[in-house]
Amino acid sequence: MEAARRWPSQPGVRRNLGRFWYDHRMGDVAVIGSGVIGLTCALRLAEAGHRVEVVADRRPPDTVSAVAGGLWFPYRAAPPDRVLRWGAVSLSRFAALAGEGGNGVLLREGVVLHRRASPDLGWTAAVRGHRPASAAELPGGAVSGVVCTLPVVDLPVYLEWLVGRCARAGVRFRSATVGRLAELPQERVVVAAGLRSGELTGDPSLAPVRGQVVRLANPGLTRWVVDDDNPAGMAYVIPRDGDVVCGGTADEGESDLAVDPAVERAVLARAVALAPELRDAPVLSRAVGLRPVRPSVRVDRVERDGRVVISCYGHGGAGVTLSWGCAEDVVELAGR
Ligand SMILES: Cc1cc2nc3c(=O)[nH]c(=O)nc-3n(C[C@H](O)[C@H](O)[C@H](O)COP(=O)(O)OP(=O)(O)OC[C@H]3O[C@@H](n4cnc5c(N)ncnc54)[C@H](O)[C@@H]3O)c2cc1C
């Protein structure tokens, strides 16, 4: 097997994976996609006893998932009732992972700011221990806020951890682009291909919502801030261990992956207004990702040409937030 087909290639993981490199034995479930959705589904399916093969043409560090700020927050995902249920499952799973360490998951307090009189607070039903922000916690222009402790996931670390967990559970990995589901030998296929899922299922309802972030050296921040209603543009500051993710943008239908320096300057200005400690923090990296937005997240099962096709895509700005809950439904839909 040539080197290009061996993956994951992250140094810390490759060491543990020699016996899991793709070896032409096919599992009974194929998962297309190795973003946070595909990997979480693969792990839960393997833990449920399935033989699983992940097929993907982009490795975890090169996926949209690796760009995510990593805050548990149900942004740009519907329908509300399922999102709440999936989000609640993920919340408790991430809380448990935060206690284990070594996986990039932290629990951190922060504030969701509101600039309108009647904000949508539906998401708080999943969150224990939230409270109204005090006046001292509200920057100028914010009329209210919700303070709570939520998971903050450092995606590059977490995706690598997920790959390692998958490998230990027996999941095999293959680098390939799937043109048609009929190419796959497995009778059960999970489509977790993010924005490109519709090409495989014949679903035209996915659209990109472009997001640009800049990551700064962390001057010691621990508290995150979300300011989606900011009239100058959505803004968030998410401190992780080694950096602070500053965003963001939400450009409907835009798919340009180039970093726009003018947009970055504006993102930084909004971030510094929320967290003045960031003023002189050095830029470590920058990224653009396309959120896979759909009128509603698709998690269902159909039978087509003698094959079971389970869809799990369209997670919008909440793929991390919904990942564990959706994976539970996928296991249920896969059956035995
Ligand atoms: C700037 C930004 C900030 C965000 N912040 C957050 C946040 O704080 N919290 C949160 O919960 N969410 C956040 N999100 C949203 C989150 O990143 C996405 O919802 C999530 O990454 C979607 O994951 P996915 O696994 O479906 O897709 P992806 O990560 O895009 O993975 C798709 C996978 O499918 C593979 N693939 C696609 N087509 C094929 C094919 N035909 N053949 C083989 N392989 C294929 C790709 O190679 C890739 O491996 C953010 C997104 C952006 C852009």
The ligand as a MOL file (V3000), in Angstrom:
LIG
                    3D

  0  0  0     0  0            999 V3000
M  V30 BEGIN CTAB
M  V30 COUNTS 53 58 0 0 0
M  V30 BEGIN ATOM
M  V30 1 C -15.5000 29.4990 11.1380 0
M  V30 2 C -16.3100 28.3580 11.6930 0
M  V30 3 C -16.5060 28.2570 13.0640 0
M  V30 4 C -17.2660 27.2070 13.5860 0
M  V30 5 N -17.4140 27.1280 14.9360 0
M  V30 6 C -18.1320 26.1050 15.4620 0
M  V30 7 C -18.2740 25.9840 16.8680 0
M  V30 8 O -17.7210 26.7830 17.6410 0
M  V30 9 N -19.0180 24.9490 17.3530 0
M  V30 10 C -19.6320 24.0420 16.5300 0
M  V30 11 O -20.3130 23.1400 17.0150 0
M  V30 12 N -19.4940 24.1270 15.1820 0
M  V30 13 C -18.7770 25.1320 14.6310 0
M  V30 14 N -18.6380 25.2420 13.2770 0
M  V30 15 C -19.3660 24.3070 12.4150 0
M  V30 16 C -18.6300 22.9920 12.2280 0
M  V30 17 O -17.3000 23.2530 11.8540 0
M  V30 18 C -19.3160 22.1330 11.1540 0
M  V30 19 O -20.7000 21.9950 11.4370 0
M  V30 20 C -18.6940 20.7490 11.1300 0
M  V30 21 O -17.3070 20.8590 10.9630 0
M  V30 22 C -19.2620 19.8760 10.0400 0
M  V30 23 O -18.5810 18.6490 10.1550 0
M  V30 24 P -18.6800 17.5190 9.0620 0
M  V30 25 O -17.9560 16.3400 9.6240 0
M  V30 26 O -20.1010 17.3400 8.6430 0
M  V30 27 O -17.9430 18.1050 7.7640 0
M  V30 28 P -16.3970 18.3280 7.4040 0
M  V30 29 O -15.5930 18.6630 8.5850 0
M  V30 30 O -16.4070 19.2710 6.2490 0
M  V30 31 O -15.9030 16.9110 6.8910 0
M  V30 32 C -16.3690 16.3730 5.6560 0
M  V30 33 C -15.5840 15.1110 5.3490 0
M  V30 34 O -16.2010 14.4650 4.2340 0
M  V30 35 C -15.2070 14.1170 3.2830 0
M  V30 36 N -15.8430 14.0370 1.9650 0
M  V30 37 C -16.7350 14.9010 1.4210 0
M  V30 38 N -17.1490 14.4370 0.2200 0
M  V30 39 C -16.4890 13.2710 0.0060 0
M  V30 40 C -16.4640 12.3190 -1.0560 0
M  V30 41 N -17.2600 12.4470 -2.1350 0
M  V30 42 N -15.6430 11.2470 -0.9620 0
M  V30 43 C -14.8490 11.0790 0.1320 0
M  V30 44 N -14.8260 11.9490 1.1690 0
M  V30 45 C -15.6510 13.0200 1.0990 0
M  V30 46 C -14.1560 15.1920 3.4120 0
M  V30 47 O -12.9210 14.7540 2.8750 0
M  V30 48 C -14.1240 15.3650 4.9340 0
M  V30 49 O -13.2930 14.3560 5.4760 0
M  V30 50 C -17.8580 26.2500 12.7150 0
M  V30 51 C -17.6390 26.3390 11.3470 0
M  V30 52 C -16.8750 27.3780 10.8270 0
M  V30 53 C -16.6410 27.4320 9.3570 0
M  V30 END ATOM
M  V30 BEGIN BOND
M  V30 1 1 1 2
M  V30 2 1 2 3
M  V30 3 2 2 52
M  V30 4 2 3 4
M  V30 5 1 4 5
M  V30 6 1 4 50
M  V30 7 2 5 6
M  V30 8 1 6 7
M  V30 9 1 6 13
M  V30 10 2 7 8
M  V30 11 1 7 9
M  V30 12 1 9 10
M  V30 13 2 10 11
M  V30 14 1 10 12
M  V30 15 2 12 13
M  V30 16 1 13 14
M  V30 17 1 14 15
M  V30 18 1 14 50
M  V30 19 1 15 16
M  V30 20 1 16 17
M  V30 21 1 16 18
M  V30 22 1 18 19
M  V30 23 1 18 20
M  V30 24 1 20 21
M  V30 25 1 20 22
M  V30 26 1 22 23
M  V30 27 1 23 24
M  V30 28 2 24 25
M  V30 29 1 24 26
M  V30 30 1 24 27
M  V30 31 1 27 28
M  V30 32 2 28 29
M  V30 33 1 28 30
M  V30 34 1 28 31
M  V30 35 1 31 32
M  V30 36 1 32 33
M  V30 37 1 33 34
M  V30 38 1 33 48
M  V30 39 1 34 35
M  V30 40 1 35 36
M  V30 41 1 35 46
M  V30 42 1 36 37
M  V30 43 1 36 45
M  V30 44 2 37 38
M  V30 45 1 38 39
M  V30 46 1 39 40
M  V30 47 2 39 45
M  V30 48 1 40 41
M  V30 49 2 40 42
M  V30 50 1 42 43
M  V30 51 2 43 44
M  V30 52 1 44 45
M  V30 53 1 46 47
M  V30 54 1 46 48
M  V30 55 1 48 49
M  V30 56 2 50 51
M  V30 57 1 51 52
M  V30 58 1 52 53
M  V30 END BOND
M  V30 END CTAB
M  END
